[in-house]
Amino acid sequence: MPEIGVVGAGSAAAAATFVLDGKADVTVLEKSGGLCGRAATRRHGELTYDYGANYVKSDSDRVRELLTRTLDDDGLVDVTERIDTFDEAGEVTPGREPGGHKWSYREGLTQIAKRLFGRTDAEIHRRTRVETLRHDSGSETWTLVDADGEVWGPFDAVLLNPPAPQTADLLRGADWASPARESLVEAVEDVPYRTIWTAVLHYPFELDLPYYALVNTDKEHEVGWIAREECKRGHVPDGESLLVVQANHDWSVEHYDDDPASNVDALASHAADIVGDERLVDPDWTDHQGWRYALPDDGALAGPLAAAEDEGLYCTGDWVAGEARLHAALENGLEVGEAVSRK
């Protein structure tokens, strides 16, 4: 069977690997200790919280089929509360009643990748940072070299799943003598990204609110998003509240390297003002995470991607789909897996 190398274990990579199972031998190299990329979950005591992507929507028929029928839907939870909006002044306006599904799992969104990879025979090597990509034009194969100098491969094809800026870094240093390389680098470099700094705020009391989340629609407030994890069954014990507060791009860039405690305090204060509850200024437990490459605002040009695919190099992820949504990343992964299997 063909040998396929995959850089990164995000949701799109998991979907592609799932499609390729039984059709190729797949080796996945992931720089971190986790799975599912920015669809990330942490636990603290009895708390479970998604601190990157918030949920997966049911907008894609293929993804809906994947999560509810193909995979075991045990533990799948649906957020039924609406999403309200707020403006630059922090004034909240009721949103529309929810349409479609907003899914997570009782164990968190990382279950998506865990369940997809778990249905395959893929070899997954965590804490393995790929630093060099090499192409052998004679054998038309690829090799990957990690930070420790270990060589992986040869592979008949390679899938690149990191965010576009990190993919561009890898491509710039690639040993790949092809006209497709430069055009692909340019296309990937042109994908714009938003940075997001996130605070997680826990309270030993329950909030009586009609909405699951608040989103800033005019993009002028320091906060872009506030979500209530207690709306996800099994994430937060009864009588408690857990807010995930995501700053907007400009604030996140300006404060990315500031003292985390100061950033958390600032976002807690903003949350209190927006929600209208001064108790939120003083959480009893907090967490935080900076996402330098959080959300793509556009996709890459299709031509350079297709030219690279002709040589056995594939890119996958939400930035390839051109939509910063988890369901878009999953659908793109399914499509890339099918494209590789047809070669």
Backbone torsions as a table, in degrees:
resi	resn	phi	psi	omega
1	MET	NA	154.1	177.1
2	PRO	-60.3	150.8	175.6
3	GLU	-102.7	124.4	-177.1
4	ILE	-119.6	130.4	174.3
5	GLY	-104.3	139.1	-179.4
6	VAL	-126.6	126.4	177.7
7	VAL	-99.9	112.5	-179.0
8	GLY	99.1	142.3	-177.1
9	ALA	-116.7	39.9	176.8
10	GLY	-74.0	-177.3	-174.5
11	SER	-63.7	-39.9	179.4
12	ALA	-65.8	-40.7	177.5
13	ALA	-62.8	-39.6	179.1
14	ALA	-64.1	-41.4	179.4
15	ALA	-66.0	-42.5	178.7
16	ALA	-63.9	-42.3	179.1
17	THR	-62.3	-40.0	178.7
18	PHE	-59.2	-43.3	179.9
19	VAL	-67.3	-36.6	-175.3
20	LEU	-79.9	-12.6	-177.4
21	ASP	-58.9	130.8	-178.2
22	GLY	86.6	-12.7	179.2
23	LYS	-110.7	-15.5	-179.0
24	ALA	-158.1	158.5	171.1
25	ASP	-92.0	120.7	-171.9
26	VAL	-112.8	132.7	174.3
27	THR	-119.0	122.8	-177.6
28	VAL	-109.5	128.1	178.8
29	LEU	-115.1	116.9	-175.0
30	GLU	-120.9	127.4	-174.8
31	LYS	-70.1	-27.8	-176.6
32	SER	-96.6	-175.2	176.7
33	GLY	-94.5	0.5	-175.3
34	GLY	-116.0	-178.4	178.3
35	LEU	-127.1	153.5	172.2
36	CYS	91.2	8.8	171.8
37	GLY	59.1	-128.0	-176.8
38	ARG	-78.8	-5.4	167.3
39	ALA	-84.7	78.6	-166.0
40	ALA	-112.0	144.5	-178.1
41	THR	-131.0	141.0	171.8
42	ARG	-128.4	162.5	176.2
43	ARG	-129.2	144.6	176.2
44	HIS	-144.4	105.0	-175.3
45	GLY	61.7	-123.6	178.8
46	GLU	-87.7	0.7	-177.1
47	LEU	-90.1	140.3	170.4
48	THR	-128.4	132.6	-177.6
49	TYR	-149.2	139.7	175.6
50	ASP	-91.9	111.8	-171.0
51	TYR	-108.5	3.9	173.7
52	GLY	-113.9	-105.4	170.3
53	ALA	-61.7	145.2	-174.4
54	ASN	-92.5	-33.1	-177.6
55	TYR	-169.5	171.7	173.1
56	VAL	-114.0	127.8	-178.6
57	LYS	-82.3	161.7	-179.5
58	SER	-96.4	23.6	-175.5
59	ASP	-69.3	-23.1	180.0
60	SER	-98.5	124.6	178.1
61	ASP	-60.3	-39.6	-177.5
62	ARG	-66.6	-40.9	-180.0
63	VAL	-70.9	-38.7	176.6
64	ARG	-60.1	-43.3	177.5
65	GLU	-63.9	-41.2	-179.0
66	LEU	-61.5	-47.0	-173.5
67	LEU	-78.8	-31.2	-173.8
68	THR	-101.1	-18.3	-176.8
69	ARG	-124.6	-51.3	-176.0
70	THR	-67.3	-47.1	177.0
71	LEU	-91.9	164.2	175.7
72	ASP	-69.9	120.9	-178.6
73	ASP	-88.1	10.0	176.2
74	ASP	-61.4	128.5	-179.9
75	GLY	89.6	-4.2	177.0
76	LEU	-70.6	128.3	-179.0
77	VAL	-120.6	147.2	-175.8
78	ASP	-119.1	125.7	176.1
79	VAL	-82.3	118.5	-174.6
80	THR	-101.9	-16.4	179.3
81	GLU	-70.4	155.5	-176.6
82	ARG	-78.5	170.5	173.3
83	ILE	-112.0	118.7	177.3
84	ASP	-93.4	171.4	-177.2
85	THR	-120.5	160.3	171.1
86	PHE	-143.9	157.9	-174.6
87	ASP	-109.3	-170.8	-177.3
88	GLU	-56.7	-33.8	-179.4
89	ALA	-83.0	-3.5	-179.1
90	GLY	84.3	12.4	-179.7
91	GLU	-80.6	126.3	-175.6
92	VAL	-90.1	136.6	176.7
93	THR	-124.3	131.5	179.3
94	PRO	-58.5	138.2	177.7
95	GLY	-91.2	-178.0	177.6
96	ARG	-74.5	154.5	174.8
97	GLU	-62.8	143.2	-171.7
98	PRO	-63.8	140.3	172.2
99	GLY	-120.2	142.0	-176.5
100	GLY	75.8	-169.6	-176.6
101	HIS	-112.6	151.1	171.9
102	LYS	-124.9	96.9	-169.6
103	TRP	-99.3	143.8	161.1
104	SER	-137.6	-163.3	174.2
105	TYR	-126.9	157.0	175.0
106	ARG	-55.0	-34.0	179.7
107	GLU	-91.3	2.1	177.4
108	GLY	100.3	168.3	-174.1
109	LEU	-66.1	-22.8	179.1
110	THR	-61.6	-15.6	176.5
111	GLN	-58.7	-27.3	-179.5
112	ILE	-59.5	-54.9	-179.5
113	ALA	-67.4	-40.1	-179.3
114	LYS	-60.7	-40.7	-178.6
115	ARG	-74.7	-37.3	178.0
116	LEU	-66.7	-52.0	178.7
117	PHE	-62.4	-35.7	-177.7
118	GLY	-65.6	-18.7	178.1
119	ARG	-90.7	7.5	-177.0
120	THR	-122.8	170.5	173.9
121	ASP	-100.6	17.5	-177.8
122	ALA	-62.2	144.9	171.4
123	GLU	-88.3	123.1	-179.2
124	ILE	-116.0	121.8	-179.1
125	HIS	-114.9	107.5	-179.7
126	ARG	-85.5	165.8	-178.3
127	ARG	51.6	42.8	178.2
128	THR	-127.4	101.6	-175.1
129	ARG	-91.9	116.8	177.1
130	VAL	-78.3	128.8	-178.9
131	GLU	-116.5	-20.0	-176.6
132	THR	-138.8	137.0	176.7
133	LEU	-115.7	128.0	-177.8
134	ARG	-127.8	141.4	176.7
135	HIS	-120.1	131.3	176.0
136	ASP	-101.6	106.8	-176.0
137	SER	-68.6	-24.7	179.6
138	GLY	-69.4	-48.3	-178.5
139	SER	-94.1	-7.1	-176.9
140	GLU	56.7	41.6	177.9
141	THR	-123.0	167.8	-177.8
142	TRP	-122.8	147.7	170.3
143	THR	-130.3	154.8	178.6
144	LEU	-122.8	140.6	179.1
145	VAL	-120.7	127.7	-177.8
146	ASP	-91.8	179.4	-175.0
147	ALA	-64.4	-20.5	177.9
148	ASP	-92.1	3.4	179.2
149	GLY	86.5	2.7	179.8
150	GLU	-75.4	136.0	-179.1
151	VAL	-98.6	131.2	-179.8
152	TRP	-115.3	137.1	-179.6
153	GLY	121.1	-163.0	5.4
154	PRO	-73.9	151.2	179.9
155	PHE	-116.4	144.7	174.9
156	ASP	-74.7	-25.8	176.5
157	ALA	-153.7	154.7	177.9
158	VAL	-128.7	137.0	174.8
159	LEU	-109.3	129.1	178.8
160	LEU	-106.2	118.7	-175.0
161	ASN	-112.2	-5.6	179.7
162	PRO	-65.0	164.1	172.4
163	PRO	-53.2	155.7	-174.0
164	ALA	-53.7	-45.7	-179.4
165	PRO	-60.5	-38.1	178.9
166	GLN	-74.2	-34.9	173.8
167	THR	-63.1	-41.5	178.4
168	ALA	-61.6	-41.5	177.5
169	ASP	-58.6	-44.1	-179.4
170	LEU	-65.8	-40.2	-179.3
171	LEU	-69.3	-36.5	179.6
172	ARG	-61.1	-35.6	-179.6
173	GLY	-94.0	9.2	-175.6
174	ALA	-72.5	144.3	171.5
175	ASP	-91.9	85.1	-172.1
176	TRP	-148.4	99.3	-176.8
177	ALA	-86.6	86.3	-178.5
178	SER	-151.6	142.0	174.3
179	PRO	-58.9	-23.8	-178.4
180	ALA	-68.6	-23.9	-174.0
181	ARG	-64.4	-51.4	-175.5
182	GLU	-64.9	-41.8	179.8
183	SER	-66.2	-34.3	178.4
184	LEU	-69.8	-42.4	177.6
185	VAL	-57.1	-47.2	-179.3
186	GLU	-61.4	-42.9	-178.9
187	ALA	-64.8	-41.4	-178.3
188	VAL	-72.1	-38.5	178.5
189	GLU	-62.2	-28.4	-175.5
190	ASP	-79.0	-6.2	-179.1
191	VAL	-74.8	117.0	-179.0
192	PRO	-79.3	142.7	-178.3
193	TYR	-127.8	148.5	170.5
194	ARG	-101.4	141.4	174.3
195	THR	-96.1	140.8	179.6
196	ILE	-135.1	129.0	173.3
197	TRP	-106.9	126.2	-170.8
198	THR	-115.8	134.8	171.9
199	ALA	-112.9	138.3	176.0
200	VAL	-113.1	123.3	-170.6
201	LEU	-124.1	122.6	-180.0
202	HIS	-108.9	144.4	179.8
203	TYR	-134.8	142.0	-178.5
204	PRO	-85.2	30.6	178.2
205	PHE	-144.5	162.3	-177.1
206	GLU	-97.7	136.6	176.6
207	LEU	-91.9	131.0	178.6
208	ASP	-96.6	87.4	-175.8
209	LEU	-130.7	148.8	-176.0
210	PRO	-86.8	-5.3	-173.1
211	TYR	-118.9	158.2	172.6
212	TYR	-83.1	-40.3	-174.0
213	ALA	-149.4	164.0	174.7
214	LEU	-124.6	133.7	178.7
215	VAL	-124.8	136.7	179.0
216	ASN	-84.6	110.4	-172.7
217	THR	-84.7	-24.1	-178.8
218	ASP	-91.2	-2.8	176.8
219	LYS	61.2	22.8	-176.4
220	GLU	-107.8	-9.9	180.0
221	HIS	-89.2	153.8	178.4
222	GLU	-63.1	-26.3	177.8
223	VAL	-102.0	135.7	178.3
224	GLY	-101.0	-25.1	-170.8
225	TRP	-159.9	137.9	171.6
226	ILE	-132.4	125.3	-179.2
227	ALA	-126.8	149.1	-178.7
228	ARG	-106.2	106.8	-177.6
229	GLU	-67.4	-19.7	179.1
230	GLU	-67.4	-11.6	176.3
231	CYS	-78.3	-7.6	176.6
232	LYS	-100.4	115.9	-175.4
233	ARG	-55.5	128.7	177.0
234	GLY	90.1	-4.0	-176.9
235	HIS	-86.9	-34.5	-173.9
236	VAL	-135.7	130.7	178.8
237	PRO	-58.7	151.8	177.1
238	ASP	-55.8	142.6	177.5
239	GLY	83.6	5.4	179.2
240	GLU	-125.2	166.5	178.9
241	SER	-136.7	146.6	177.2
242	LEU	-139.9	115.9	179.9
243	LEU	-102.4	137.8	170.0
244	VAL	-107.9	112.2	-174.4
245	VAL	-112.3	118.0	-177.9
246	GLN	-110.6	123.5	178.5
247	ALA	-74.0	160.1	177.5
248	ASN	-76.1	174.2	-173.6
249	HIS	-60.8	-51.3	-175.4
250	ASP	-60.9	-45.8	179.1
251	TRP	-62.9	-41.7	-178.1
252	SER	-63.9	-41.8	178.5
253	VAL	-65.3	-43.9	-178.0
254	GLU	-64.7	-36.3	-172.9
255	HIS	-109.9	10.6	-171.6
256	TYR	-55.8	-40.9	-176.3
257	ASP	-101.5	11.6	177.5
258	ASP	-72.9	169.9	176.8
259	ASP	-57.6	122.0	-176.9
260	PRO	-56.5	-38.4	-179.5
261	ALA	-62.3	-37.6	178.2
262	SER	-67.2	-41.1	177.7
263	ASN	-63.0	-44.1	179.0
264	VAL	-60.4	-44.8	179.0
265	ASP	-59.6	-42.9	-178.5
266	ALA	-64.5	-43.3	-178.7
267	LEU	-71.5	-32.6	175.0
268	ALA	-64.4	-39.8	178.4
269	SER	-64.7	-43.2	176.9
270	HIS	-61.7	-43.5	-179.9
271	ALA	-60.5	-41.5	179.2
272	ALA	-61.0	-42.3	-179.6
273	ASP	-66.7	-43.1	-176.0
274	ILE	-70.3	-47.2	-178.5
275	VAL	-72.0	-28.1	-179.3
276	GLY	83.9	38.2	-178.8
277	ASP	-142.5	105.2	-175.3
278	GLU	-64.6	-17.6	178.2
279	ARG	-63.0	-23.1	-175.8
280	LEU	-72.5	-11.0	176.6
281	VAL	-65.6	-25.2	-170.8
282	ASP	-122.9	73.3	176.1
283	PRO	-67.1	152.1	179.7
284	ASP	-92.0	-8.4	176.2
285	TRP	-158.1	141.3	-177.9
286	THR	-138.1	161.7	171.7
287	ASP	-144.6	170.1	179.6
288	HIS	-157.2	162.1	176.7
289	GLN	-160.5	134.1	172.1
290	GLY	-99.5	132.9	176.7
291	TRP	-116.2	96.8	-176.9
292	ARG	-64.7	-38.1	177.5
293	TYR	-118.2	82.6	-171.6
294	ALA	-91.3	-56.2	-170.1
295	LEU	-134.1	121.2	173.5
296	PRO	-74.4	139.2	178.2
297	ASP	-96.7	-1.3	179.3
298	ASP	-163.4	175.8	178.4
299	GLY	-110.0	172.6	177.7
300	ALA	-85.3	155.6	176.9
301	LEU	-61.4	138.7	-174.9
302	ALA	-71.7	-33.3	-176.1
303	GLY	-58.3	-53.5	178.9
304	PRO	-62.7	-34.0	176.6
305	LEU	-63.6	-43.4	-178.9
306	ALA	-67.0	-37.8	179.3
307	ALA	-64.0	-38.4	177.5
308	ALA	-68.3	-37.2	179.4
309	GLU	-62.1	-32.5	177.5
310	ASP	-62.0	-23.0	178.9
311	GLU	-103.1	8.5	174.8
312	GLY	91.1	18.0	178.9
313	LEU	-118.7	122.6	-174.8
314	TYR	-121.4	142.8	171.9
315	CYS	-110.5	145.8	-179.1
316	THR	-148.3	152.3	-179.9
317	GLY	140.4	178.8	-179.2
318	ASP	-64.9	-30.2	-179.8
319	TRP	-71.7	-24.2	174.0
320	VAL	-75.5	-39.9	177.3
321	ALA	-68.9	-23.4	179.8
322	GLY	79.5	21.4	-178.7
323	GLU	-146.6	123.1	-176.4
324	ALA	-80.6	63.7	179.8
325	ARG	-134.4	142.9	-177.9
326	LEU	-64.3	-39.3	179.4
327	HIS	-64.7	-31.4	178.2
328	ALA	-68.6	-39.4	177.2
329	ALA	-63.6	-43.8	179.7
330	LEU	-63.4	-44.9	180.0
331	GLU	-63.8	-40.3	177.0
332	ASN	-61.6	-40.8	177.7
333	GLY	-61.8	-41.6	177.1
334	LEU	-61.3	-42.7	-179.0
335	GLU	-67.1	-41.9	179.0
336	VAL	-65.5	-41.2	176.8
337	GLY	-58.1	-41.3	179.3
338	GLU	-68.2	-38.6	179.4
339	ALA	-64.0	-41.5	179.1
340	VAL	-65.7	-40.7	-177.4
341	SER	-67.7	-21.3	179.9
342	ARG	-81.5	-17.0	-176.7
343	LYS	-68.8	NA	NA
